[in-house]
Amino acid sequence: MFNMIIAIIAISLITIVSGAALYYGGDAFNSNTVEAEAARMRNERSQIIAAMEVYKSEGNSVGSGFKFKDLIEGSYLKQVPDGWIADNNFAYKPLDMNDPGSLNVCYTANLQDNFTFPSSDPDIFPLNKDPGFGIPYCDKENLDKLVPCCLGR
């Protein structure tokens, strides 16, 4: 009987500690996921930009008819990371504008590379997460090509 009481108390304590860990650690787990996704987005974009620069340095043009298959066929890039689109000298990954998580990853990727865009600037999509700042559209005039995340229209 004593062993059964001890087992019930142990199970109760484990349940309480597990619940507390999920409750208090949940934000940390979500934050790390956003940081990791943003880092992945930055790395994918860096690979694409580097391949495009080498492609252009060898006399090729990256204009309206440019496709990622040109980079793959020329062995500048092994494969295009999932979801990326080439558009007039820019590469971007379309985001779900209604998904705050997707926008948060994009915004975080820009912050990780020290790019901030006041929402009062033209061609900036304002964010609810951080009022006063936003994500640039890829066709924004004079947008630095090293910006890791921009929005296509």
N, C-alpha and C positions, 0 to 999 in steps of 0.2 A: 504494500500500500504506500509506504514511504517513497519507494522508487517511482511510483506512478505520479505522486504529487510533485516530486523533483522534476520529472520529465515534463509535466504540464507547465511548471514554472519556467523551465528552460526554453520550451517552445514559445511561450508567451514573450519572454525577454528577446528571443531572436526575432520574432515578428515585430516587436516594438522598435528594436534597433534597426532592422531592415527598412521599416516604414520611415523612420526618422532620416536615415541615409538618403532614401529616395526623395523625400520632401526637401531636405536642406541641400542636398547635392545636385538636385535636378537642374538648377540654373547653371551650375558649373559644367555639367555635362553638355547642356545646350550651347553654352558659350564656347566650349572647346570645339564642338561640332561646326559652328559658324566659322571660327578661326581656321580650322582645318580645310573647310570647303573654300574659303577665301584664298588660302595659300595654294590650293590645287588650281583654282581659277587663274591666279597670277602666274603659276608655273606653266600652265597650258598656253596662256597668251604669250609669255616670253618665248616659248619654243616656236610658236607660229611667227612672231615678229622676227626672230632671228632667221628663220628659214626664208621669210619674205625679203629681208635685207640682203642675204646672200644671193637669192634669186635675182634681185634688182642689180646687185653689183656686177653680175655677169651679163649685163646688157638687156635683160628682160624687163618688160614693163608690167606694172601692176595697175591696171586701169579698170574700166567698166566691164571688160570681158574676162577678167582674171577669175580663175577658179582654183580651189585648193588642189584639184587633181594635177595642176601644172607643177605644184611643189612635190607631189608624190612621184609623178612620172619622171621628174628631173632629179630624184633622190635627195631633195632638200629636206624632206619630211617623210618619216616612215608611214605615219597615218595621222589623220586629222582627229584631234580629241573630239569626243562625242558632243554634238550639238553646236559646234562653232560654224559661223558663216563668214565668207569673204565678201567684202563690199567696198569697192573703190579705195584701196589702200588701207582699209581697216579690217580687222578681224574682231568679231564680237559673238557672244553667246546670247541668244535671245532669252529673255527672262519673262516669267509670268508676272505681269504688272499687278495682278491681284493677290500675289503670294508675298506676304511680308517677309517670310523667311528667305526667299530668293533675292528680294531687294536688299535685305540685311547682309547677305553674303557679298553682294556686289559692292555695297557701301563699305563694308569692312575691308574688302580687297583694296579699294582705293585708299582707305585710311592707312592700311599696312604699308603702302608705298608713298605715304605722305601727300596724297592728293585730296584736297577738300574743295568743294564747289558750293559757294553760297547760293541758296535757292533764289535769291533776287537776280542772279545773273541770267542772261538769256540762254535758252536751250538747256535748262537744268530741270530735271524732274524732282520736285520737292518730296521730302520724306516726312512721314509722321513720327518716325523713331527719333529723329534728331532735327527738330524744327530749326529752320535757318540754313540747313544744308541739304544737298541732294546729289543725284547721280546725273552726269552729263549725257546728252544724246551724242551718238557717235558722229553725227554731222555738225557738231558744234564748231564754229569757226575757231581756228588756231588751237584745237584740242591736241595736247601732247600725245603722240602715238604710243607713249609708254604707260598711259593711263590703263590700268589693268581691266577696268570694267566700265563700259558705256552702254547705253540703250539704243537699239535700232528703232527706227520709226516704221 
